[in-house]
Amino acid sequence: MALYTKGGQPELLWYPAGGSRNPTSKATIDARQHSIRMAGREVYRVAVEAMVSMVRDAIDKYGKDEIGLVIPHQMNRRILESVIDRLKLDPSRVFINIEKYGNTSAASVPVALVEAVSGGRAVPGKLVVLCAVGAGFAWGSIVLRW
């Protein structure tokens, strides 16, 4: 298991209201301040780098042939394709279901894991890499022997 964070850049990915600094009120709701805001280009860069780093660490530690399946957070198809390209992964060994559900936030990895297992994609005896990147630029991964 590996956990990381890159704080100090709250302007890149945030909610304008709803927290203790700017509590929910009729004014914040009317101003539509409860939707996520992001600096897309920079969020994309950080997310790709984080995902590549996590999967590369698993590959370096266990070997590419030992990894049967990578199940990433389903944040964005372009990000996932960039990770696959940069690591030169066989796309069939990366589970992607974003087209089916969209970005379901923290639920995307467990939903994808259940779907991958029920679809026979997790190979017994091989490793499954679960990895996610979240708001606040926190990210983490775990490697499981299936």
HELIX and SHEET records of a PDB file:
HELIX    1   1 PRO A   10  LEU A   12  5                                   3    
HELIX    2   2 LYS A   26  ASP A   30  1                                   5    
HELIX    3   3 GLY A   40  TYR A   62  1                                  23    
HELIX    4   4 LYS A   64  GLU A   66  5                                   3    
HELIX    5   5 ARG A   77  LEU A   87  1                                  11    
HELIX    6   6 PRO A   91  ARG A   93  5                                   3    
HELIX    7   7 ILE A   98  TYR A  101  1                                   4    
HELIX    8   8 SER A  105  ALA A  107  5                                   3    
HELIX    9   9 SER A  108  SER A  118  1                                  11    
SHEET    1   A 4 ALA A   2  THR A   5  0                                        
SHEET    2   A 4 ALA A 138  ARG A 145 -1                                        
SHEET    3   A 4 LEU A 127  GLY A 134 -1                                        
SHEET    4   A 4 ILE A  67  PRO A  72  1                                        
SHEET    1   B 2 LEU A  13  TRP A  14  0                                        
SHEET    2   B 2 ARG A  37  MET A  38 -1                                        
END                                                                             
